[in-house]
């Protein structure tokens, strides 16, 4: 099941603007549209607002 692996790793690396955690994009979304920090206790949401792509 390569799709599950791709979702778990994601395409890009994201960084949370609130807690500073870095993680693959696939961990931050369930549907590809809505993003949230996957770290426990952090409620940052949205690309550009709560999360940003690591360049």
C-alpha positions in Angstrom: 0.0 0.0 0.0 2.2 2.8 -1.2 -0.5 5.4 -0.6 -0.5 4.9 3.1 3.3 5.3 3.2 3.1 8.5 1.1 0.5 9.9 3.5 2.6 9.1 6.6 5.7 10.8 5.1 4.0 13.5 3.1 5.5 15.6 0.4 7.0 18.5 2.2 8.4 19.2 5.7 6.2 21.5 7.8 7.1 23.5 10.9 4.6 24.6 13.5 4.7 28.4 14.2 3.4 27.8 17.8 5.4 24.9 19.2 8.3 24.7 16.7 7.9 21.0 15.8 8.8 19.8 12.4 7.0 16.9 10.7 6.1 15.6 7.2 3.0 17.1 5.6 1.1 13.8 5.7 1.1 13.8 9.5 -0.7 17.2 9.6 -3.7 16.4 7.4 -6.3 13.7 7.1 -8.0 15.0 3.9 -5.3 17.1 2.1 -7.3 20.4 2.7 -7.3 21.0 6.5 -4.0 21.1 8.3 -3.3 21.0 12.1 -0.2 20.4 14.2 0.0 16.7 15.1 1.9 17.3 18.3 -0.1 16.6 21.5 -1.2 19.7 23.3 -0.7 22.0 20.3 -3.7 23.5 18.6 -2.1 25.4 15.7 -4.1 25.1 12.5 -3.8 26.0 8.8 -1.0 26.4 6.3 0.4 29.9 6.5 -1.2 30.7 9.8 -0.3 27.9 12.2 2.0 25.8 10.0 4.6 26.7 7.4 6.6 24.8 4.8 10.3 24.4 5.6 12.4 25.6 2.7 
